[in-house]
Amino acid sequence: MREWLFLECPECSNRNYRTNRSGIVNTPKVELKKYCRFCRKHTTHKEKKK
C-alpha cells in the first residue's frame, strides 16, 4: 500500500511538495533537491509526515 509524504524546505519550513512511496517499513527518509518558491532557490527538501 502506498503512503503519502510531504517534502519540507529546511530553511523556511514550508511544505512545498507532496509525493508517495511504497508502504514498506524501514525505508530511508526521502531527500530531494527541489525548488522552493518562498526562498526562491533550490534546497534539499526532506520528508515530513502529516
Backbone as ProteinMPNN parsed JSONL, in Angstrom:
{"seq_chain_A": "MREWLFLECPECSNRNYRTNRSGIVNTPKVELKKYCRFCRKHTTHKEKKK", "coords_chain_A": {"N_chain_A": [[0.836, -1.182, 0.0], [0.507, 2.231, -0.802], [1.884, 5.2, 0.64], [1.347, 8.593, 1.601], [3.588, 11.348, 1.61], [5.151, 14.378, 2.67], [7.26, 16.943, 1.388], [9.529, 19.039, 2.893], [10.931, 22.265, 3.099], [14.083, 22.963, 4.462], [14.973, 25.499, 5.207], [12.917, 27.503, 5.241], [10.81, 26.112, 6.277], [8.432, 25.433, 4.967], [5.993, 23.308, 3.562], [6.272, 22.165, 0.528], [5.934, 20.253, -1.504], [4.173, 17.24, -2.383], [4.283, 13.775, -2.314], [4.359, 10.222, -3.016], [5.13, 6.94, -1.708], [6.106, 3.468, -1.55], [4.629, 1.457, 1.015], [6.513, 0.106, 2.511], [8.17, -0.957, 5.39], [10.987, 0.402, 7.191], [12.336, 1.921, 5.254], [14.635, 4.336, 4.007], [14.583, 7.884, 4.85], [13.227, 10.281, 2.578], [15.074, 12.498, 0.562], [15.2, 15.165, -1.525], [16.446, 17.347, -4.02], [14.875, 20.229, -4.584], [12.981, 22.991, -5.981], [12.264, 25.832, -4.061], [9.682, 27.992, -3.817], [9.282, 30.015, -2.029], [11.723, 30.629, -0.812], [13.049, 31.097, -3.101], [15.048, 29.558, -4.367], [17.003, 26.566, -5.04], [16.777, 23.922, -2.796], [17.556, 21.268, -0.471], [14.997, 19.304, 0.029], [13.317, 17.681, 2.675], [11.777, 14.692, 3.907], [8.672, 14.817, 5.568], [6.18, 13.682, 7.693], [2.544, 13.842, 7.829]], "CA_chain_A": [[0.0, 0.0, 0.0], [1.279, 3.463, -0.933], [1.627, 6.183, 1.682], [1.661, 9.961, 1.221], [4.541, 12.075, 2.423], [5.335, 15.76, 2.261], [8.641, 17.393, 1.362], [9.603, 20.318, 3.585], [12.154, 23.044, 2.93], [14.717, 23.128, 5.775], [15.264, 26.897, 5.507], [11.712, 28.274, 5.567], [9.877, 25.151, 6.898], [7.187, 25.287, 4.219], [5.807, 22.02, 2.893], [6.03, 22.591, -0.845], [5.652, 19.15, -2.416], [3.57, 16.027, -1.852], [4.597, 12.624, -3.148], [4.038, 8.978, -2.329], [6.097, 5.854, -1.827], [5.549, 2.21, -1.089], [4.475, 1.409, 2.455], [7.456, -0.843, 3.085], [8.788, -0.471, 6.624], [12.451, 0.502, 7.217], [12.916, 2.603, 4.104], [15.264, 5.587, 4.455], [13.808, 9.093, 4.599], [13.43, 10.833, 1.249], [15.657, 13.826, 0.448], [15.295, 15.537, -2.929], [16.776, 18.742, -4.265], [13.731, 20.805, -5.282], [12.906, 24.442, -5.953], [11.354, 26.418, -3.077], [9.232, 29.281, -4.348], [9.31, 31.011, -0.964], [13.132, 31.019, -0.684], [13.468, 31.391, -4.467], [16.267, 28.841, -4.72], [16.946, 25.115, -4.89], [17.223, 23.42, -1.499], [17.332, 19.839, -0.262], [13.753, 19.106, 0.771], [13.33, 16.448, 3.438], [10.474, 14.072, 4.155], [7.94, 15.036, 6.814], [4.839, 13.072, 7.676], [1.495, 14.806, 8.141]], "C_chain_A": [[0.881, 1.245, 0.0], [0.926, 4.414, 0.197], [2.082, 7.566, 1.206], [2.715, 10.529, 2.153], [4.733, 13.464, 1.834], [6.811, 16.107, 2.316], [8.694, 18.818, 1.894], [10.958, 20.973, 3.361], [12.789, 23.26, 4.304], [14.942, 24.59, 6.165], [14.026, 27.679, 5.94], [10.612, 27.419, 6.202], [8.508, 25.092, 6.231], [7.158, 23.926, 3.552], [5.35, 22.3, 1.472], [5.568, 21.475, -1.774], [5.02, 17.983, -1.672], [3.872, 14.91, -2.831], [4.189, 11.365, -2.396], [5.148, 7.969, -2.539], [5.448, 4.589, -1.317], [5.549, 2.181, 0.43], [5.4, 0.435, 3.138], [8.124, -0.205, 4.305], [10.309, -0.466, 6.468], [13.046, 1.066, 5.937], [13.53, 3.909, 4.591], [14.399, 6.796, 4.105], [14.205, 9.695, 3.258], [14.035, 12.222, 1.364], [15.847, 14.121, -1.03], [15.634, 17.007, -3.049], [15.681, 19.321, -5.16], [13.776, 22.323, -5.161], [11.884, 24.895, -4.914], [10.953, 27.798, -3.579], [9.226, 30.379, -3.296], [10.733, 31.525, -0.738], [13.708, 31.489, -2.018], [14.833, 30.801, -4.807], [16.052, 27.347, -4.532], [17.521, 24.727, -3.538], [16.932, 21.927, -1.42], [16.105, 19.673, 0.626], [13.767, 17.732, 1.43], [11.911, 15.989, 3.731], [9.944, 14.432, 5.531], [6.592, 14.373, 6.679], [3.823, 14.149, 8.006], [1.717, 15.315, 9.503]], "O_chain_A": [[1.881, 1.306, 0.716], [-0.214, 4.43, 0.661], [3.08, 7.689, 0.496], [2.73, 10.225, 3.346], [4.504, 13.687, 0.646], [7.535, 15.624, 3.187], [7.987, 19.698, 1.403], [11.998, 20.318, 3.425], [12.104, 23.698, 5.228], [15.087, 24.887, 7.351], [14.083, 28.439, 6.907], [9.585, 27.954, 6.62], [7.523, 24.735, 6.877], [8.171, 23.449, 3.041], [4.188, 22.631, 1.236], [4.867, 21.747, -2.749], [5.289, 17.76, -0.492], [3.733, 15.083, -4.042], [3.723, 11.442, -1.259], [5.991, 8.118, -3.424], [4.371, 4.626, -0.722], [6.39, 2.821, 1.062], [5.106, -0.023, 4.242], [8.581, 0.937, 4.254], [10.854, -1.25, 5.691], [14.168, 0.709, 5.576], [12.991, 4.532, 5.506], [13.585, 6.743, 3.183], [15.365, 9.63, 2.852], [13.574, 13.038, 2.163], [16.577, 13.406, -1.717], [15.157, 17.824, -2.261], [15.565, 18.961, -6.331], [14.516, 22.871, -4.344], [10.76, 24.394, -4.892], [11.803, 28.672, -3.744], [9.171, 31.559, -3.641], [10.933, 32.716, -0.5], [14.721, 32.187, -2.059], [15.664, 31.447, -5.445], [15.059, 26.914, -3.948], [18.619, 25.151, -3.177], [16.154, 21.393, -2.21], [16.177, 19.881, 1.838], [14.178, 16.744, 0.821], [10.977, 16.788, 3.794], [10.662, 14.364, 6.528], [5.936, 14.498, 5.645], [4.194, 15.249, 8.417], [0.948, 16.148, 9.983]]}, "name": "protein", "num_of_chains": 1, "seq": "MREWLFLECPECSNRNYRTNRSGIVNTPKVELKKYCRFCRKHTTHKEKKK"}
